[in-house]
Amino acid sequence: MQHERIAILDYGSQYTRLITRRLRELGAFGLVYASGATAQEIGGEDLRGVILSGGPNSVLEPGAPGIDPAIFELGVPILGLCYGQQLMARDFGGQLHRASKREYGKAEIQVTDPDSVLFHGLEKDLVVWMSHGDHVEVAPDGFKVAAKTTGVPVAAMEDRAKRRFGIQFHPEVTHTLHGSTILLNFLHVCGMKLDWNAGHFIEEKVADIRRQVGDGRVVLGLSGGVDSSVAALLLHKAIAKQLTCVFVDTGVMRKDEMLHVQEAFGPFDINIRWIDAADEFLDALAGVTDPEQKRKIIGKTFIDVFEREAKDVKADFLAQGTLYPDVIESSGIGGAVLVKSHHNVGGLPAIMKLQLVEPLRELFKDEVRRVGLALGLPDDMVWRHPFPGPGLAVRIPGCITKERVKILQEADAIFIEELKGSGWYKLSSQAFAVLLPVLTVGIMGDERTYESMCALRAVTSEDFMTADWARLPHELLEKVAQRIVNEVRGINRIVFDITSKPPATIEYE
């Protein structure tokens, strides 16, 4: 069954996948295509509209990405965002202004056309998010200017007869306060039914997995996090006994993690192998302090363990719960810079003997949770906070030892327990303890101590591309600090991290 579809041409914007996210929130299915896709490639009876994304290039530069002119003859509405608007303006004879510097950040636009389609139902003055260098100075023939700013005379333009629209800002980001309404107005022009949901995603992905895997066998790393857990259930629904899950105890996991995962997956008829590789990981990490080196060692060891297991089950594919923020940070897609490598992305497939299956690759965390609920994953697993692939190794700056891991496990367990008991676990998007490579002097009873400092980190975030520190009550922080210092031997000082992302990342390494 084919669902109605919006085709999104990707011109390199870091926000391109956010467009698909906003469309799904509105009940529409969006599919991303390369900017060079032809009308034949994106066309079809299920196509209802086309969105041209933003991008880092200038349409005035030689060799700038263009568009197949036949796309404009497909008979569906077209919306250009930033670069997409400039591309339409250039190709239809408008005039563009090449700026000496980029405009980036919040801006106020004035809606100048009371009959505007895109701004229907909105106020005249709107706050939007700009990210551009060039802009349209004069709209092409047939287009009416729908909005402007003090520095941009054509902040939006519309050719309502041909159903072609362009805007100079990003409606897909939350900083554009009424961006979802603008996109919804476009979807109404497209005549979309707006019935896309998690069930439809599952249906599509099950079909995709079956096409990719065929009669092959798949091995999946089940960490106990929501990403790998949802991936496991999705794959199980698609290929059943062709899937073998492997839980690898890396020695740097949360306290009692294996037991928790065993209990959660008890009701499901999934083939899971339980592997204790703690010594292998800790030996490989001995004496290593560089964060990137830690990640790469864990990634390589992780793949080595998997390949051993895959030989036994004769697996052809390695499945992973990679999400879109992982891809963005690790590969620089859409012009984003490399922030850090992840154990399940960032070049590892090049050394693997298995093909990759990544059914969640275009989803954000909250979308994965909705899919998990639709698949019947227990609430406790669905709402677990994210846990990094390299585990506690990236929450222990400096050397990794079994003793330091044990100390952090105990401190982290206390923090999470108190967050759950107070109701702040669900109010936070991610929370954890970090064992800092700092020794401080303390007094316990009448004795002097010289032990480690522990940092507590709790953030709120919609999509983990950005995050703000959680405003935990002082009384809660006091209780957590007292419990950790009193109950965990090896820690005598607690600090609370109030740094947002950016400038910091969520994890410490």
N, C-alpha and C positions, 0 to 999 in steps of 0.2 A: 504494500500500500504506500502510495506517495502522498506526502503531506504538502500543503501549500508552502511555498518557499520564497524567501527574500535572498537574492544573490548579493554578496558583499565583495566588491573588488578591493583587494588589499594593496594599497600604495605605500606601505611601510610604516604606518602609524603604530605607535606603541599601544594605542587604544582600540585597535581593530577588533580584538576579541571582546572588548567591552561592549561593542555594538551588538554582537550576537547575544551577549548576556542580557542587555536591556530589552532586546526583542523577545527573548524567552520569558522575561519577567512580564512582558505585555501579552504573552500568549502566542507569539509568532516565532516560526522557525527560520533562522538565518544560517546560511552556509557560506563560508569564506572561500574565495577563489583568488588565484594569483592575478595581479594587475593585467597580465598579458592574456587572460582568458578571452576566448572568442565568443561571439553571440551564439554560435552553434554549441559551444561547450556549456554555457550557462542557461541556454534556453530550454523550453519544455512546457508541457501543459500545466505543470505545477508551479511555474514561475509567476509571482505576483508583483515583483518590484525589484529594483536594483539600487544599492547604496554604494557610492564611491567614497572610500575612506580618505582620511587625511594622510599626510606623508611628509618626510623631511626634505624632499627635493623642491626645486623651483620649476614650475612648468615652463619658464622662460629659458631654461638651460637646454643646450643641445643634448639630445638623447634622453630627455626626461620621460618617464613612463607615460604612455598614452592610453588610448582606449580604442577598441575595435568600433568603427563608426556604425557597424550593423547593430550594435547593442541598442542604439537609439531608435532603431526601427523594429524592435521587438514588441512594441505596443504596450509596454508596462511603464508605470511611473518610475522616475529616476531621481534620486536625492544625492547631491554632492556635498561632502563635508570638507571644508578647508581646501586641501589640495584638490579634492573632487570638484568643488565649486569652481576653482580657478581653471581646472582642466576644461570644464564645460564652457566657461566664459571664453577661454582662448579658442576652442574649436568652433564656437558659434559666432565669433567676430567681436567679442567684447574687448574692453581695454583693461590691462592689468598694470599695477604699480609695483615696481621692484623696490622693496624696502631696504634701507641700509642696515637695519637691525630687526630682530624678531620681536613680536609682541607676544608675551607669555603671561598668562594669569587671568584673574578675574577682570571683567570689563562690563560696562553697562551699554545695552543697545536700546534704541528707540524703534518701536514698530511704527512704520510710516504708512502702511497700507491697511486700512480698517477691514478690507475684504480678504486679507491674507489667509491662505489655507493652513500653512504651517503653524501660525500663531493664533489660530482660532480659539477663543475662550480664554486668552491670556491678557494680562495687563499690557499697557503701552510701553512701560519701562521694565526691562528684564536684566537680571544678572546672569552672565554666561562665562564660559571658560575659553579664552583665546589661546592659540598656539600656532603662530604663522609668521612668515616673513612677508611674502607678497600678498596683495589683496586685489580684488576687482575694483577698478576705478569707475568704469562705465559698463552697465549691464548690456548684454547682446540684444539685438532686435528680438522682440517677442517676449522678453522678460521684463517684469515690473519689479522695481526695488521695493522690498517688503520691510527692510529694517536697515538702520545705519548706526554708527557710533561717531564720536567726534573726529576720529581719525580714519575711519573706514566708511566711505560713502555707500558701499554695497555690502552690508553685513548679511543680507539675505536677499535672494531674488527668486521670482517665480514665473514660470510660463505655464499658466493654468490650463491653457488650451491643449498643450502637448504633454501636460503633467510632468514637467521637468522643474526641479527645485534645487537651490543651492544656498548653503549657509556658511559663514566664515568662522564658525565656532564649533565646539564639540558638545552635542547634546547628550552623548553617551556617558559623560563623566558626571559625578554627583555635584560637582561645583557649579554646573549649569542647573540652576534651581528648578526649572520647568522643562528640562531636557526630555523626560519621559513623555510629557504631553506633546511636545513637538514631534517626537517619533511616532506617537500614537496617532496624531493627525495625519502623518504620512501613511501609516498603515491603513487608515480609513480610506484614503485615496486609492490605495492598492486593492481595497476590497477584501482584506484578510479576514478569516473567520475568528482568529485569535483564540484558538483552542489547543495550542501547543502546551504540553505539560511534561512532568517527569515520566509518566507512562509512555508518552510518545517517544521520548528520548530512549527509554529502555527498549522499546520495540525496534527503533532504528539501529541501536547499537548491537542488539542481539543479531540482527540480520547482517550487520557489518562484520561482526566477529566470526559468524559462520562462513561468510564469504572469504575472509582472510585466512582462517585456520583450516577450513575444509575438514579433512580426516586427520589432521595433525594433532599432536599432543602439546599441551601448554603447561608450563610450570610457573607458579606465581609466588612471590615472597609475601607472606602474610605477617605483617608486623603487629597487627592489633589496632592500628590507627584507622580512622574512618575511610581514608583513601583506599588502602589496600583491601579493607574489609568489603567496601562497596564494589571494588573491582572484582573481588573473589565471587561475590554473589551474582554479579552481572555475567561473568564468564561461566559460572556454574549453570545459570539459566540458559545460556546459549549453547554450551557444549557438554554439560554434565560430566560424565566420567572421563572425558578427554582432558580434564583439568586435574592437576596435582598441585596442592598448595604446600609450601614449605615455610614453617616458622623457624627462623634461625635466631637462637639466643646468642647475641653478639657480645654479651658481657657488659654492654653499656646501655642497657634498657631500663625501663622503669621498674620499681620494686614489684616483685611477684607478677611480672608481665605475662609470662607463659601461662600461669594458672588462670589469670583473668581471661585470656583469649580462649583457652580450652573451655572454660565455662560458657562463654558467649557463643561459641560455635557448636556447642554440644547438640542443639536441636537441628542443625543443618546436616544433610547427608553429603558432606564434601570430604574428599580424600585429603587429609592434612598430615604431613610428616613433621615431627618435632625434633629439631637438630640442636644439640648443645655444642656451639663452636666458640664459647667464651674465651677459652685459653688461646685459641688460634688468633682471634682478633686482638686480644690484649698483648700477646707476644709481638704481633706485627706493629702495634702502636707504641711499644716500649721506647721511651726516650724521645719520642717525636713531639715537638711543640708547635710547629707551623700549622695553622688552621687548614690551609689548602692541602697540605701534605696528609693531614689526618683524614680529610674527606676522601682523598684519592686512595689512600691505603684501605680505608673501610670499603670504598666502592669496589676496589680490585678484589679484596678478600671476599666480599659479598658475592661477586660474580664467580670467583673460584669455587665457593661452596655450592652455588647454584649449578654450575656446570657439572660438578661431581654428581649432584642429585639428578640432573637432567639426563646424564648418561644412563643412569639406572632405570629411569622411566622412559627413556628414549624420546625425550621432549624435542620438539621442533621450534617452539616459541617460548620466549620469556615475557610474561605479562607484568605490567607495573602500574601502580596507581598514580602516575605522573599527572599533575594538575597544571593549568595554564600559568599561574604565577611561577611555578618551578621552571617552566620552559622560558618565560620572559627573563628571569634572573640569570639563567644558566647559558642561554644561547644568544642573547642580544637580538631576538626577533623584533621586527618592527622598529629598528633603530635603537632599542634599549641596550644599555651597556651591560657587560658581564659583571654581575655583582659577586657571585660565588658559584662554585660548581655544586651540583647535587649528586647524590650517589646513584640516582636513577636517570640522570640526564648528563649532558656536558661531555660527550665524547666517548663514554664507556661502550656504546654499541659497536664502535669500531674494533674493539678487541674481543668482542663476544662471538661465539659460534652459533648463537641462537637469534632468530628474528624477533623483533619487538612487537608486542601488542599493548597498546596504551588507550583503552577505551574512554578514559576520563580526561584526556589531554587538553580538551578545549573548555573544561568546566572550572568554575571557581568553587571555593570551599562550601559556601551555602547551597549551591546547586547540587553538589555531591551529596550533601545531607538529605536534600529532598528526594534524590534518587534512592538513597539508602532506606529511607522510610517507606518508599513505594515498593522496595524489594523485601521488606519485612525485617530489616536489621533492627535489633533491640535498641531502644532509646539510649541506653547507657553507652552503646558503641557509636551511635549516630552523633551524639553530642560530645564525644571526647574531644578534648583540645588537640590540635595538631602536634605531632611529635616528629622531630627531624629524622631523616633516614640514618644519618651517622650517630643518632642517639645522644647519650650524655657526653660523648666525646667532644661535642661542640658546645657543651655547657660546662666543661672543665678546661678553661684556658690553661695552657702549660702541659706538663706530663700527665699521662693517663696511667693510673695504677688501680689494682683491684680495691685497695683500701680507700682511695679517693672516690671511686665509683660508689662504693658502699655508703660512704658518708653522704654523698649527694642524693642517692636513692632515698635514704631515710628523711633527709630534710625536705626533699621534693614531695614525698608522700604526705608529710605533715601539712605542708602548704596547701596541697590539693584537697586534703581531707577537710581542712578548715574553710576553704573556699566553698566546697559543696555544702557543708553544714550551715554556712551563713547565707547561701543563695547567690553568692557572687561568682560561682563557677560558670553558670549559664550567662551571667551578665558580662563576663569576660570572654574574649575570643580565644585567648591563649595565655596561659600562666605557667610558670615554672621557677625552679630555683637554680642558681648558678654557683658553682664552687670556685671562688676567685683564687688566683695564685698569690695571695697576700696573707701573711701571718700578722696577727695583731695581739697586743698584750691585753689580758683581761684578768679579772679577779673572780674566782668562784669559791665561795666560803672564805677561808683565810689563805687560799693558795693562789699563786700567780699562774696564769695560763698564757700560752703562746700558740694560738691555734688559727685556723683558717677563717676567712671572712666569707659569708654567704650573701649573694644578691638575690632579691626576689624581683621577678619581672611579670607584669600582668598588663595586657594590652586589649584594646577594643578595635575591631576592624570590620569593615563590610566585605572586603574582598582580598585582604592581605597584601595588596599592592601598596597600600599606606596603612598606618596604624597609629593610634594614640594611646598613651599610657592610661590604664584604668585607675579611676579615683577611688581606690579602696578605702574604707573607713579606717581611721586611725586606731580604733579599738580592735579591729580585726588584725591589722598589722602588728599591733602590740602583742596580741595573743599568739600569733604565729611565731613572732620573734622569741617570745618567752619559751614556747614549747620546743623550738629547734635548739636553742642554747641549752636548755635543761635536759633534753632527751637525746640529742645527737652528740656523741663524743667526737671532738675534732673541730667543732665550730664554736666560736665565742663572740661573734659579732654579725649582725644582720643589717643590710642596707636595702633600700627600695629604689628601683630604677624608674626615673620619670622622664626618660628620653623617648621621643616619638620616632616613627619611621615615615619619611626621612627626618633627620639626617642619619639616624642609626638604623641598622637592620633589627629584626625582631630577635633573632638568635645572636649569641655573642661571637660565634665564629662561623 
